[in-house]
Amino acid sequence: MKPLGVFLRGVLMGAADIVPGVSGGTIAFITGIYDTLLGSIRAFDLALLALLWRLDIRGAWQHVNGGFLLALLAGIGTSIFSLARIFSWILDHHPVPLWAFFFGLILASAAVLLRQIEGWTVPRALCLLAGAVAAGAIAFLPVANMDFGLAGVFLSGFLAICAMILPGISGSFILVLLGMYGTVLGAVKSLDISFLLVFILGAGSGLLCFSRLLHWLLHRFHQATMALLTGFLFGSLVIVWPWKQVLDWVRDSHGELKPSQQVPVSPADFFALTGQDPTVWLCVGLMALGFAAVWLIDYSWGRD
């Protein structure tokens, strides 16, 4: 896989991670690098420490597939720093069309993955259903309270990073559900070093543990795991449905209220509740655009 292709995949992953409710893991999955990414993360093990202890830098670089990770991280970083302000502005001023575009992206992603599942059986169908129900149920969970010291910070990082690499579920959305979204943003803004170090330690631990679990599942029960992950994507459509009714709010680092718990409603009900134009035809067009974009990505890269 060429570095430019990996870099562009990273750009797409970074763009997805900017918007709460959309997972970069989804993009990794549909562009054909998900298994490679898990394998690279899984390579951060005792064998790597042994290579570093012997100062075998070349061997350590090859062990973790360093060229792949460097190109991917460069793409993610480039996307986040270049698109963060644009996406943030769109999310604040035109959220409904943006969610419509991502709805089309995820619907097409689920369809692409569904096509890859071979030999349907009852257990695989149940895995698909379980994934859809689990992801959909997460959208309706009430906000928890993880603000009980550094242990809560560690656990929040652990759970958020697990969601971030899981297709269909956003790490930032998990932080909202844990009641830590505003706290984490505030710590980043104020550069609370002790908080951030514990959070990063939790995220790193979660990444190393969960990537191993997913890697093992994909190799031992590939089709069933694919069905489960595809179900996660279908279930996450509830989260990115453009027209929503807000049930609860959370404060961000600027003290502004942000939606934390929402339920999908029809465009007509959205208009009745908010008085805002649901822009149905614009949203349908953006859904179609997002759907077409994923199929183009799959056609170009998904079969590498």
C-alpha positions, 0 to 999 in steps of 0.5 A, a space after each residue: 500500500 503506497 504512503 500517499 494512499 495511506 495518508 489520504 485514508 488518514 485525512 478521511 479518518 481525521 475528518 470523520 473524528 472531528 464530528 461527534 457521532 462519527 468514528 474514524 474506525 468506520 473510515 479505516 474499515 471501508 478503505 481496507 486498512 482496518 486490519 492493518 491498523 489493528 495489527 500495527 497497534 498490536 505490535 506495541 508489545 514486549 518484542 518491541 521493547 526487546 528491540 528497543 532495549 537492543 537499540 535495534 531501531 530499524 527492527 523496531 520500526 519494521 515491527 510496528 509497520 512504522 511507515 504505515 503508522 507515520 503516513 496515517 498519523 500525518 494524514 489524521 493530523 493534517 485533516 484535524 488541524 486543517 478541517 477542525 475549524 471548518 467542521 466546527 463552524 458547519 456543526 454550529 451553524 448548519 448541523 442538519 445538512 452536515 448530519 445528513 451528509 454523514 448519515 449517507 456516509 455511514 449508510 453506504 459504509 454499512 451496505 459495503 460491509 454487508 456485501 462482504 459478509 459471506 455464508 449467512 447463518 443464524 449466529 451471524 444474523 444474530 451478531 448483526 442484530 446485536 451490533 445494531 441494537 447495542 449501537 442504537 441503545 448507546 444513543 439513548 443512554 443517560 449521561 453518567 458521572 465519571 467525575 470521581 478522581 483520576 480513576 474516572 479520568 483513566 477509565 474515561 480515556 480507556 473507554 473513549 479510545 475503544 469506541 474510537 477504533 470501533 466502527 460506528 461509535 464515536 469516542 467523543 460521543 462516549 465522553 459525552 455519555 460519561 459526562 466527561 466531554 466538557 471536563 476533557 475539553 477544559 483540561 486540554 484548554 488549560 493544559 492540565 498536565 496531570 489530568 492529560 497524562 492520566 487520560 492518555 495513559 488510559 487511552 493507550 491502555 485501552 488501545 493496546 487491549 482492545 486492538 488485540 481483542 478485535 484482531 483476535 476476533 477478526 482472525 478467529 471469527 472473521 465473518 461473525 465479527 464482520 457481521 457484528 461491526 456491520 450491525 454497529 454501523 447500522 445502529 449508529 444511524 440513529 446517532 447521526 440522523 439529521 433531525 433530532 429532539 434534544 433531551 439533555 445538554 452538557 457544557 463544553 469548555 467555553 461554558 456553552 450548552 451542547 446536546 448530550 442526549 437526543 432522539 430522532 424525529 421526523 422532519 415535520 416534528 423537527 419543524 414543529 419542535 424547533 421552528 427551523 426549516 428541515 431543508 429536506 431536499 438539501 439533506 436528501 441530496 447530501 445523503 446521496 452525495 455521502 452515499 456516492 462518496 463511500 462507494 467511490 472510496 470503496 471502488 478506488 481503495 476498498 479492494 486494495 
